[in-house]
Amino acid sequence: MTQYGNTWLSYGGSARLVLALAVLAVAVALACAGTRFHRPVRLPRPGRALTAGMLAAWVVSIGAFFGGLAVYALQVQHDHLEKPAAANPIQFVTFTAALILFLIVFAATDRSLRVRM
């Protein structure tokens, strides 16, 4: 029986450089496109039905997330996989960047708490 747990292949050699250049090119293109807009682009506001649908989808997705989390926790407990995680230096940077981004958005928005969230 084949195990598919170790199928991750990271980029190596010149593929790393090509990927970095492609991502940089997309970022530069989007930044240039953003500077060409001379006024803010306003999107139409959703109606009552669409707002209710989005809120319902949000509530269902939160429930599905916690349901999946419970299933994974039970599976980990069943398979006795409770080992300490390996050191991950990127996790701290990622969470710190997410927190800083949240604080910037929260501080830069001059509207109510509902709009900020």
C-alpha positions as CSV (number, residue, x, y, z in Angstrom):
1,M,0.0,0.0,0.0
2,T,1.4,3.4,-1.0
3,Q,1.6,6.2,1.4
4,Y,1.0,9.7,0.0
5,G,2.3,11.6,3.0
6,N,5.6,12.7,1.6
7,T,4.7,13.9,-1.9
8,W,5.7,17.6,-1.4
9,L,8.4,18.7,-3.9
10,S,9.8,22.1,-3.2
11,Y,11.2,24.3,-5.9
12,G,14.9,23.8,-6.5
13,G,17.6,25.3,-8.6
14,S,16.5,27.7,-11.3
15,A,12.8,27.0,-10.6
16,R,13.1,29.2,-7.5
17,L,14.5,32.1,-9.5
18,V,11.8,31.7,-12.1
19,L,9.0,31.6,-9.5
20,A,10.4,34.6,-7.7
21,L,10.7,36.6,-10.9
22,A,7.1,35.7,-11.9
23,V,5.7,36.7,-8.6
24,L,7.7,40.0,-8.7
25,A,6.4,40.7,-12.2
26,V,2.8,40.2,-11.2
27,A,3.3,42.4,-8.1
28,V,4.9,45.2,-10.3
29,A,2.1,44.9,-12.8
30,L,-0.6,45.2,-10.2
31,A,1.2,48.1,-8.5
32,C,1.4,50.0,-11.9
33,A,-2.2,49.3,-12.6
34,G,-3.1,50.6,-9.2
35,T,-1.3,53.9,-9.7
36,R,-3.2,54.5,-12.9
37,F,-6.6,54.8,-11.1
38,H,-7.1,58.5,-10.4
39,R,-10.3,58.0,-8.3
40,P,-11.5,55.2,-6.1
41,V,-13.4,52.4,-7.7
42,R,-16.8,52.0,-6.0
43,L,-18.5,48.6,-6.1
44,P,-22.2,48.4,-5.9
45,R,-23.6,47.6,-2.4
46,P,-25.2,44.2,-2.0
47,G,-29.0,44.1,-1.4
48,R,-30.7,42.6,1.6
49,A,-30.9,39.1,0.1
50,L,-27.2,38.9,-0.9
51,T,-26.2,40.3,2.5
52,A,-28.3,37.7,4.3
53,G,-26.8,35.0,2.0
54,M,-23.3,36.1,2.8
55,L,-23.9,36.1,6.5
56,A,-25.5,32.7,6.4
57,A,-22.5,31.4,4.4
58,W,-20.2,32.9,6.9
59,V,-22.0,31.2,9.9
60,V,-22.1,27.9,8.0
61,S,-18.4,28.1,7.2
62,I,-17.5,28.8,10.8
63,G,-19.5,25.8,11.9
64,A,-17.8,23.6,9.2
65,F,-14.4,24.8,10.4
66,F,-15.0,23.9,14.0
67,G,-16.6,20.6,12.9
68,G,-13.6,19.7,10.9
69,L,-11.3,20.8,13.7
70,A,-13.1,18.5,16.1
71,V,-12.8,15.6,13.6
72,Y,-9.1,16.2,13.2
73,A,-8.6,16.4,17.0
74,L,-10.3,13.1,17.5
75,Q,-8.3,11.5,14.7
76,V,-5.0,12.8,16.2
77,Q,-6.1,11.4,19.6
78,H,-7.1,8.1,18.1
79,D,-3.8,7.6,16.2
80,H,-1.7,8.8,19.2
81,L,0.0,11.6,17.1
82,E,0.3,14.1,20.0
83,K,4.0,14.9,19.5
84,P,5.5,18.3,20.0
85,A,5.7,20.2,16.7
86,A,9.1,20.8,15.1
87,A,10.6,24.3,15.3
88,N,9.0,26.5,12.7
89,P,10.6,30.0,12.5
90,I,8.2,31.1,9.8
91,Q,5.1,30.7,11.9
92,F,6.0,33.5,14.2
93,V,6.7,35.9,11.3
94,T,3.5,34.9,9.6
95,F,1.3,35.5,12.7
96,T,3.1,38.7,13.5
97,A,2.5,40.0,9.9
98,A,-1.2,39.0,10.1
99,L,-1.6,40.8,13.4
100,I,0.1,44.0,12.1
101,L,-2.0,43.9,9.0
102,F,-5.2,43.6,11.1
103,L,-4.1,46.5,13.3
104,I,-3.3,48.7,10.2
105,V,-6.7,48.0,8.7
106,F,-8.4,48.5,12.0
107,A,-6.6,51.9,12.6
108,A,-6.9,53.1,9.0
109,T,-10.7,52.6,8.8
110,D,-12.6,55.6,10.2
111,R,-15.9,53.8,10.2
112,S,-17.8,51.8,12.8
113,L,-16.6,48.6,14.3
114,R,-18.9,46.6,12.1
115,V,-17.3,48.0,8.9
116,R,-13.8,47.4,10.3
117,M,-14.5,43.7,10.9
